[in-house]
């Protein structure tokens, strides 16, 4: 749905964490350094699919590990 034309270099950080203590599902977060564009129609579609107010405050890192990776074509 959202494409990025130049995938030769991707700078990102990721973390694999349990979303909630009582859940066993692991969530993989990927945050890219450079923004990826999306059309208004794509954003509107995402808003229709996402539940409202499905967020929480930033939580302490505790003992979770954050990985940083820089990938580039040589």
RODO-189032 format. One record per residue: residue in three letters; chain; residue number from 1; x, y, z of N, C-alpha, C, O in turn. Coordinates in Angstrom, 1 decimal. Layout:
{nudo: ALA; bamar: A; drenkol: NUM; n.east: X; n.north: Y; n.up: Z; ca.east: X; ca.north: Y; ca.up: Z; c.east: X; c.north: Y; c.up: Z; o.east: X; o.north: Y; o.up: Z}
...
//
This chain:
{nudo: UNK; bamar: A; drenkol: 1; n.east: 0.8; n.north: -1.2; n.up: 0.0; ca.east: 0.0; ca.north: 0.0; ca.up: 0.0; c.east: 0.9; c.north: 1.3; c.up: 0.0; o.east: 0.6; o.north: 2.2; o.up: -0.8}
{nudo: UNK; bamar: A; drenkol: 2; n.east: 1.9; n.north: 1.3; n.up: 0.8; ca.east: 2.8; ca.north: 2.4; ca.up: 0.9; c.east: 4.1; c.north: 2.0; c.up: 0.3; o.east: 4.7; o.north: 1.0; o.up: 0.8}
{nudo: UNK; bamar: A; drenkol: 3; n.east: 4.5; n.north: 2.6; n.up: -0.8; ca.east: 5.8; ca.north: 2.2; ca.up: -1.4; c.east: 6.9; c.north: 3.2; c.up: -1.2; o.east: 6.6; o.north: 4.4; o.up: -1.0}
{nudo: UNK; bamar: A; drenkol: 4; n.east: 8.1; n.north: 2.8; n.up: -1.4; ca.east: 9.2; ca.north: 3.6; ca.up: -1.3; c.east: 10.1; c.north: 3.3; c.up: -2.5; o.east: 10.5; o.north: 2.2; o.up: -2.7}
{nudo: UNK; bamar: A; drenkol: 5; n.east: 10.3; n.north: 4.3; n.up: -3.3; ca.east: 11.0; ca.north: 4.1; ca.up: -4.6; c.east: 12.5; c.north: 3.7; c.up: -4.5; o.east: 13.0; o.north: 3.0; o.up: -5.3}
{nudo: UNK; bamar: A; drenkol: 6; n.east: 13.2; n.north: 4.3; n.up: -3.5; ca.east: 14.6; ca.north: 4.0; ca.up: -3.3; c.east: 14.8; c.north: 3.1; c.up: -2.1; o.east: 14.9; o.north: 3.6; o.up: -1.0}
{nudo: UNK; bamar: A; drenkol: 7; n.east: 15.0; n.north: 1.8; n.up: -2.3; ca.east: 15.3; ca.north: 0.9; ca.up: -1.2; c.east: 16.8; c.north: 0.6; c.up: -1.1; o.east: 17.1; o.north: -0.4; o.up: -0.5}
{nudo: UNK; bamar: A; drenkol: 8; n.east: 17.6; n.north: 1.3; n.up: -1.8; ca.east: 19.1; ca.north: 1.0; ca.up: -1.8; c.east: 19.7; c.north: 1.2; c.up: -0.4; o.east: 20.6; o.north: 0.5; o.up: 0.0}
{nudo: UNK; bamar: A; drenkol: 9; n.east: 19.2; n.north: 2.2; n.up: 0.4; ca.east: 19.6; ca.north: 2.4; ca.up: 1.7; c.east: 18.5; c.north: 2.6; c.up: 2.6; o.east: 17.6; o.north: 3.4; o.up: 2.4}
{nudo: UNK; bamar: A; drenkol: 10; n.east: 18.4; n.north: 1.8; n.up: 3.7; ca.east: 17.4; ca.north: 1.8; ca.up: 4.7; c.east: 18.0; c.north: 2.0; c.up: 6.0; o.east: 18.7; o.north: 1.1; o.up: 6.5}
{nudo: UNK; bamar: A; drenkol: 11; n.east: 17.7; n.north: 3.0; n.up: 6.7; ca.east: 18.2; ca.north: 3.2; ca.up: 8.1; c.east: 17.0; c.north: 3.0; c.up: 9.0; o.east: 16.0; o.north: 3.7; o.up: 8.9}
{nudo: UNK; bamar: A; drenkol: 12; n.east: 17.1; n.north: 2.1; n.up: 9.9; ca.east: 16.0; ca.north: 1.8; ca.up: 10.8; c.east: 16.4; c.north: 1.3; c.up: 12.2; o.east: 17.6; o.north: 0.9; o.up: 12.4}
{nudo: UNK; bamar: A; drenkol: 13; n.east: 15.5; n.north: 1.4; n.up: 13.1; ca.east: 15.7; ca.north: 0.7; ca.up: 14.4; c.east: 14.5; c.north: -0.2; c.up: 14.6; o.east: 13.4; o.north: 0.0; o.up: 14.1}
{nudo: UNK; bamar: A; drenkol: 14; n.east: 14.7; n.north: -1.3; n.up: 15.3; ca.east: 13.6; ca.north: -2.2; ca.up: 15.5; c.east: 13.7; c.north: -2.8; c.up: 16.9; o.east: 14.7; o.north: -2.8; o.up: 17.6}
{nudo: UNK; bamar: A; drenkol: 15; n.east: 12.6; n.north: -3.3; n.up: 17.4; ca.east: 12.5; ca.north: -3.9; ca.up: 18.7; c.east: 11.4; c.north: -5.0; c.up: 18.6; o.east: 10.4; o.north: -4.9; o.up: 18.0}
{nudo: UNK; bamar: A; drenkol: 16; n.east: 11.7; n.north: -6.2; n.up: 19.2; ca.east: 10.8; ca.north: -7.3; ca.up: 19.3; c.east: 10.3; c.north: -7.4; c.up: 20.8; o.east: 11.1; o.north: -7.9; o.up: 21.6}
{nudo: UNK; bamar: A; drenkol: 17; n.east: 9.1; n.north: -7.0; n.up: 21.1; ca.east: 8.7; ca.north: -7.0; ca.up: 22.5; c.east: 7.3; c.north: -7.6; c.up: 22.6; o.east: 6.5; o.north: -7.6; o.up: 21.6}
{nudo: UNK; bamar: A; drenkol: 18; n.east: 7.0; n.north: -8.1; n.up: 23.8; ca.east: 5.6; ca.north: -8.5; ca.up: 24.1; c.east: 4.9; c.north: -7.2; c.up: 24.3; o.east: 5.3; o.north: -6.3; o.up: 25.1}
{nudo: UNK; bamar: A; drenkol: 19; n.east: 3.7; n.north: -7.1; n.up: 23.7; ca.east: 2.9; ca.north: -5.8; ca.up: 23.7; c.east: 2.4; c.north: -5.6; c.up: 25.1; o.east: 2.4; o.north: -4.5; o.up: 25.7}
{nudo: UNK; bamar: A; drenkol: 20; n.east: 1.8; n.north: -6.7; n.up: 25.7; ca.east: 1.3; ca.north: -6.7; ca.up: 27.1; c.east: 1.8; c.north: -7.9; c.up: 27.8; o.east: 2.1; o.north: -8.9; o.up: 27.2}
{nudo: UNK; bamar: A; drenkol: 21; n.east: 2.0; n.north: -7.7; n.up: 29.1; ca.east: 2.5; ca.north: -8.8; ca.up: 29.9; c.east: 1.6; c.north: -10.1; c.up: 29.8; o.east: 2.1; o.north: -11.2; o.up: 29.7}
{nudo: UNK; bamar: A; drenkol: 22; n.east: 0.3; n.north: -9.9; n.up: 29.8; ca.east: -0.6; ca.north: -11.0; ca.up: 29.7; c.east: -0.7; c.north: -11.7; c.up: 28.4; o.east: -1.3; o.north: -12.8; o.up: 28.2}
{nudo: UNK; bamar: A; drenkol: 23; n.east: -0.2; n.north: -11.0; n.up: 27.3; ca.east: -0.3; ca.north: -11.6; ca.up: 26.0; c.east: 1.0; c.north: -12.2; c.up: 25.6; o.east: 2.1; o.north: -11.9; o.up: 26.1}
{nudo: UNK; bamar: A; drenkol: 24; n.east: 0.9; n.north: -13.2; n.up: 24.7; ca.east: 2.1; ca.north: -13.9; ca.up: 24.3; c.east: 2.5; c.north: -13.4; c.up: 22.9; o.east: 3.6; o.north: -13.8; o.up: 22.4}
{nudo: UNK; bamar: A; drenkol: 25; n.east: 1.7; n.north: -12.6; n.up: 22.2; ca.east: 2.0; ca.north: -12.2; ca.up: 20.9; c.east: 3.2; c.north: -11.2; c.up: 20.9; o.east: 3.2; o.north: -10.3; o.up: 21.7}
{nudo: UNK; bamar: A; drenkol: 26; n.east: 4.1; n.north: -11.4; n.up: 20.1; ca.east: 5.3; ca.north: -10.5; ca.up: 20.0; c.east: 5.0; c.north: -9.5; c.up: 18.9; o.east: 4.5; o.north: -9.8; o.up: 17.8}
{nudo: UNK; bamar: A; drenkol: 27; n.east: 5.4; n.north: -8.2; n.up: 19.1; ca.east: 5.2; ca.north: -7.2; ca.up: 18.2; c.east: 6.6; c.north: -6.7; c.up: 17.7; o.east: 7.5; o.north: -6.5; o.up: 18.5}
{nudo: UNK; bamar: A; drenkol: 28; n.east: 6.7; n.north: -6.6; n.up: 16.4; ca.east: 8.0; ca.north: -6.1; ca.up: 15.8; c.east: 7.8; c.north: -4.6; c.up: 15.3; o.east: 6.9; o.north: -4.4; o.up: 14.5}
{nudo: UNK; bamar: A; drenkol: 29; n.east: 8.5; n.north: -3.7; n.up: 15.9; ca.east: 8.4; ca.north: -2.3; ca.up: 15.6; c.east: 9.6; c.north: -2.0; c.up: 14.6; o.east: 10.7; o.north: -2.4; o.up: 14.9}
{nudo: UNK; bamar: A; drenkol: 30; n.east: 9.3; n.north: -1.3; n.up: 13.5; ca.east: 10.3; ca.north: -0.8; ca.up: 12.6; c.east: 10.1; c.north: 0.7; c.up: 12.4; o.east: 9.0; o.north: 1.1; o.up: 12.0}
{nudo: UNK; bamar: A; drenkol: 31; n.east: 11.1; n.north: 1.5; n.up: 12.7; ca.east: 11.0; ca.north: 2.9; ca.up: 12.6; c.east: 12.1; c.north: 3.3; c.up: 11.6; o.east: 13.3; o.north: 3.1; o.up: 11.9}
{nudo: UNK; bamar: A; drenkol: 32; n.east: 11.7; n.north: 3.9; n.up: 10.5; ca.east: 12.7; ca.north: 4.2; ca.up: 9.5; c.east: 13.2; c.north: 5.7; c.up: 9.6; o.east: 12.4; o.north: 6.5; o.up: 10.1}
{nudo: UNK; bamar: A; drenkol: 33; n.east: 14.4; n.north: 5.9; n.up: 9.2; ca.east: 15.0; ca.north: 7.3; ca.up: 9.4; c.east: 14.3; c.north: 8.3; c.up: 8.5; o.east: 14.0; o.north: 9.4; o.up: 8.9}
{nudo: UNK; bamar: A; drenkol: 34; n.east: 14.1; n.north: 7.9; n.up: 7.2; ca.east: 13.5; ca.north: 8.8; ca.up: 6.2; c.east: 12.0; c.north: 8.5; c.up: 6.1; o.east: 11.6; o.north: 7.3; o.up: 6.0}
{nudo: UNK; bamar: A; drenkol: 35; n.east: 11.2; n.north: 9.5; n.up: 6.0; ca.east: 9.8; ca.north: 9.4; ca.up: 5.9; c.east: 9.4; c.north: 8.8; c.up: 4.6; o.east: 10.0; o.north: 9.0; o.up: 3.5}
{nudo: UNK; bamar: A; drenkol: 36; n.east: 8.3; n.north: 8.0; n.up: 4.6; ca.east: 7.7; ca.north: 7.4; ca.up: 3.4; c.east: 6.4; c.north: 8.1; c.up: 3.2; o.east: 5.6; o.north: 8.2; o.up: 4.1}
{nudo: UNK; bamar: A; drenkol: 37; n.east: 6.1; n.north: 8.5; n.up: 2.0; ca.east: 4.9; ca.north: 9.3; ca.up: 1.7; c.east: 3.7; c.north: 8.4; c.up: 1.4; o.east: 3.9; o.north: 7.2; o.up: 1.0}
{nudo: UNK; bamar: A; drenkol: 38; n.east: 2.6; n.north: 8.9; n.up: 1.7; ca.east: 1.3; ca.north: 8.2; ca.up: 1.5; c.east: 0.3; c.north: 9.2; c.up: 1.0; o.east: 0.3; o.north: 10.4; o.up: 1.4}
{nudo: UNK; bamar: A; drenkol: 39; n.east: -0.6; n.north: 8.8; n.up: 0.1; ca.east: -1.6; ca.north: 9.7; ca.up: -0.4; c.east: -2.7; c.north: 9.9; c.up: 0.7; o.east: -2.8; o.north: 9.2; o.up: 1.6}
{nudo: UNK; bamar: A; drenkol: 40; n.east: -3.5; n.north: 11.0; n.up: 0.5; ca.east: -4.6; ca.north: 11.2; ca.up: 1.4; c.east: -5.6; c.north: 10.1; c.up: 1.4; o.east: -6.1; o.north: 9.7; o.up: 2.5}
{nudo: UNK; bamar: A; drenkol: 41; n.east: -5.8; n.north: 9.5; n.up: 0.3; ca.east: -6.7; ca.north: 8.3; ca.up: 0.2; c.east: -6.1; c.north: 7.1; c.up: 1.0; o.east: -6.9; o.north: 6.4; o.up: 1.7}
{nudo: UNK; bamar: A; drenkol: 42; n.east: -4.8; n.north: 6.9; n.up: 1.0; ca.east: -4.2; ca.north: 5.8; ca.up: 1.7; c.east: -4.3; c.north: 6.1; c.up: 3.2; o.east: -4.6; o.north: 5.2; o.up: 4.0}
{nudo: UNK; bamar: A; drenkol: 43; n.east: -4.1; n.north: 7.3; n.up: 3.7; ca.east: -4.2; ca.north: 7.7; ca.up: 5.1; c.east: -5.7; c.north: 7.5; c.up: 5.5; o.east: -5.9; o.north: 7.0; o.up: 6.6}
{nudo: UNK; bamar: A; drenkol: 44; n.east: -6.6; n.north: 8.0; n.up: 4.7; ca.east: -8.1; ca.north: 7.8; ca.up: 5.0; c.east: -8.4; c.north: 6.3; c.up: 5.2; o.east: -9.2; o.north: 6.0; o.up: 6.1}
{nudo: UNK; bamar: A; drenkol: 45; n.east: -7.9; n.north: 5.5; n.up: 4.3; ca.east: -8.2; ca.north: 4.0; ca.up: 4.4; c.east: -7.6; c.north: 3.5; c.up: 5.7; o.east: -8.3; o.north: 2.7; o.up: 6.4}
{nudo: UNK; bamar: A; drenkol: 46; n.east: -6.4; n.north: 3.9; n.up: 6.1; ca.east: -5.8; ca.north: 3.4; ca.up: 7.4; c.east: -6.7; c.north: 3.9; c.up: 8.6; o.east: -6.9; o.north: 3.1; o.up: 9.5}
{nudo: UNK; bamar: A; drenkol: 47; n.east: -7.2; n.north: 5.1; n.up: 8.5; ca.east: -8.0; ca.north: 5.6; ca.up: 9.6; c.east: -9.3; c.north: 4.8; c.up: 9.7; o.east: -9.8; o.north: 4.6; o.up: 10.9}
{nudo: UNK; bamar: A; drenkol: 48; n.east: -9.8; n.north: 4.3; n.up: 8.6; ca.east: -11.1; ca.north: 3.5; ca.up: 8.7; c.east: -10.8; c.north: 2.1; c.up: 9.3; o.east: -11.6; o.north: 1.5; o.up: 9.9}
{nudo: UNK; bamar: A; drenkol: 49; n.east: -9.6; n.north: 1.6; n.up: 9.0; ca.east: -9.2; ca.north: 0.3; ca.up: 9.5; c.east: -8.8; c.north: 0.2; c.up: 11.0; o.east: -8.9; o.north: -0.8; o.up: 11.6}
{nudo: UNK; bamar: A; drenkol: 50; n.east: -8.3; n.north: 1.4; n.up: 11.5; ca.east: -7.7; ca.north: 1.4; ca.up: 12.8; c.east: -8.8; c.north: 1.8; c.up: 13.9; o.east: -9.6; o.north: 2.7; o.up: 13.6}
{nudo: UNK; bamar: A; drenkol: 51; n.east: -8.7; n.north: 1.1; n.up: 15.0; ca.east: -9.7; ca.north: 1.5; ca.up: 16.1; c.east: -9.3; c.north: 2.9; c.up: 16.6; o.east: -8.1; o.north: 3.3; o.up: 16.5}
{nudo: UNK; bamar: A; drenkol: 52; n.east: -10.2; n.north: 3.6; n.up: 17.2; ca.east: -10.0; ca.north: 4.9; ca.up: 17.7; c.east: -9.3; c.north: 4.8; c.up: 19.1; o.east: -9.6; o.north: 3.9; o.up: 19.9}
{nudo: UNK; bamar: A; drenkol: 53; n.east: -8.4; n.north: 5.7; n.up: 19.3; ca.east: -7.7; ca.north: 5.9; ca.up: 20.6; c.east: -7.0; c.north: 4.6; c.up: 21.0; o.east: -7.0; o.north: 4.2; o.up: 22.2}
{nudo: UNK; bamar: A; drenkol: 54; n.east: -6.4; n.north: 3.8; n.up: 20.1; ca.east: -5.8; ca.north: 2.6; ca.up: 20.4; c.east: -4.3; c.north: 2.9; c.up: 20.6; o.east: -3.4; o.north: 2.5; o.up: 19.8}
{nudo: UNK; bamar: A; drenkol: 55; n.east: -4.0; n.north: 3.6; n.up: 21.7; ca.east: -2.6; ca.north: 3.9; ca.up: 22.0; c.east: -2.5; c.north: 4.0; c.up: 23.6; o.east: -3.5; o.north: 4.0; o.up: 24.3}
{nudo: UNK; bamar: A; drenkol: 56; n.east: -1.3; n.north: 4.1; n.up: 24.0; ca.east: -1.0; ca.north: 4.3; ca.up: 25.4; c.east: 0.3; c.north: 5.2; c.up: 25.5; o.east: 1.0; o.north: 5.4; o.up: 24.6}
{nudo: UNK; bamar: A; drenkol: 57; n.east: 0.5; n.north: 5.6; n.up: 26.7; ca.east: 1.7; ca.north: 6.5; ca.up: 27.0; c.east: 3.0; c.north: 5.7; c.up: 26.8; o.east: 3.0; o.north: 4.4; o.up: 26.8}
{nudo: UNK; bamar: A; drenkol: 58; n.east: 4.1; n.north: 6.4; n.up: 26.5; ca.east: 5.4; ca.north: 5.7; ca.up: 26.3; c.east: 5.7; c.north: 5.0; c.up: 27.6; o.east: 5.6; o.north: 5.6; o.up: 28.7}
{nudo: UNK; bamar: A; drenkol: 59; n.east: 6.2; n.north: 3.8; n.up: 27.5; ca.east: 6.5; ca.north: 2.9; ca.up: 28.6; c.east: 8.0; c.north: 2.9; c.up: 28.9; o.east: 8.8; o.north: 3.1; o.up: 27.9}
{nudo: UNK; bamar: A; drenkol: 60; n.east: 8.4; n.north: 2.6; n.up: 30.1; ca.east: 9.9; ca.north: 2.5; ca.up: 30.4; c.east: 10.5; c.north: 1.3; c.up: 29.6; o.east: 9.8; o.north: 0.3; o.up: 29.3}
{nudo: UNK; bamar: A; drenkol: 61; n.east: 11.7; n.north: 1.4; n.up: 29.2; ca.east: 12.4; ca.north: 0.4; ca.up: 28.4; c.east: 12.6; c.north: -0.9; c.up: 29.2; o.east: 12.5; o.north: -2.0; o.up: 28.7}
{nudo: UNK; bamar: A; drenkol: 62; n.east: 12.8; n.north: -0.8; n.up: 30.6; ca.east: 13.0; ca.north: -1.9; ca.up: 31.4; c.east: 14.2; c.north: -2.7; c.up: 30.8; o.east: 15.2; o.north: -2.1; o.up: 30.5}
{nudo: UNK; bamar: A; drenkol: 63; n.east: 14.1; n.north: -4.0; n.up: 30.7; ca.east: 15.2; ca.north: -4.8; ca.up: 30.2; c.east: 15.0; c.north: -5.2; c.up: 28.7; o.east: 15.7; o.north: -6.1; o.up: 28.2}
{nudo: UNK; bamar: A; drenkol: 64; n.east: 14.1; n.north: -4.5; n.up: 28.0; ca.east: 14.0; ca.north: -4.8; ca.up: 26.6; c.east: 15.1; c.north: -4.3; c.up: 25.8; o.east: 15.8; o.north: -3.3; o.up: 26.2}
{nudo: UNK; bamar: A; drenkol: 65; n.east: 15.4; n.north: -4.9; n.up: 24.7; ca.east: 16.6; ca.north: -4.5; ca.up: 23.8; c.east: 16.1; c.north: -3.9; c.up: 22.6; o.east: 15.1; o.north: -4.3; o.up: 21.9}
{nudo: UNK; bamar: A; drenkol: 66; n.east: 16.7; n.north: -2.8; n.up: 22.2; ca.east: 16.4; ca.north: -2.1; ca.up: 21.0; c.east: 17.6; c.north: -2.3; c.up: 20.1; o.east: 18.7; o.north: -2.1; o.up: 20.4}
{nudo: UNK; bamar: A; drenkol: 67; n.east: 17.3; n.north: -2.8; n.up: 18.8; ca.east: 18.4; ca.north: -3.0; ca.up: 17.9; c.east: 18.4; c.north: -1.9; c.up: 16.8; o.east: 17.4; o.north: -1.4; o.up: 16.4}
{nudo: UNK; bamar: A; drenkol: 68; n.east: 19.6; n.north: -1.5; n.up: 16.4; ca.east: 19.7; ca.north: -0.5; ca.up: 15.4; c.east: 20.5; c.north: -1.2; c.up: 14.2; o.east: 21.5; o.north: -1.9; o.up: 14.4}
{nudo: UNK; bamar: A; drenkol: 69; n.east: 20.0; n.north: -0.9; n.up: 13.0; ca.east: 20.6; ca.north: -1.5; ca.up: 11.8; c.east: 20.6; c.north: -0.5; c.up: 10.7; o.east: 19.7; o.north: 0.2; o.up: 10.4}
{nudo: UNK; bamar: A; drenkol: 70; n.east: 21.8; n.north: -0.5; n.up: 10.0; ca.east: 21.9; ca.north: 0.3; ca.up: 8.8; c.east: 22.2; c.north: -0.7; c.up: 7.6; o.east: 23.2; o.north: -1.4; o.up: 7.6}
{nudo: UNK; bamar: A; drenkol: 71; n.east: 21.3; n.north: -0.7; n.up: 6.6; ca.east: 21.4; ca.north: -1.6; ca.up: 5.5; c.east: 21.7; c.north: -0.7; c.up: 4.3; o.east: 20.9; o.north: 0.2; o.up: 4.0}
{nudo: UNK; bamar: A; drenkol: 72; n.east: 22.7; n.north: -1.1; n.up: 3.5; ca.east: 22.9; ca.north: -0.4; ca.up: 2.3; c.east: 23.5; c.north: -1.3; c.up: 1.2; o.east: 24.2; o.north: -2.3; o.up: 1.6}
{nudo: UNK; bamar: A; drenkol: 73; n.east: 23.3; n.north: -1.0; n.up: 0.0; ca.east: 23.9; ca.north: -1.8; ca.up: -1.1; c.east: 25.3; c.north: -1.3; c.up: -1.3; o.east: 25.6; o.north: -0.1; o.up: -1.4}
{nudo: UNK; bamar: A; drenkol: 74; n.east: 26.2; n.north: -2.2; n.up: -1.4; ca.east: 27.6; ca.north: -1.8; ca.up: -1.6; c.east: 28.0; c.north: -1.9; c.up: -3.0; o.east: 29.2; o.north: -1.7; o.up: -3.4}
//
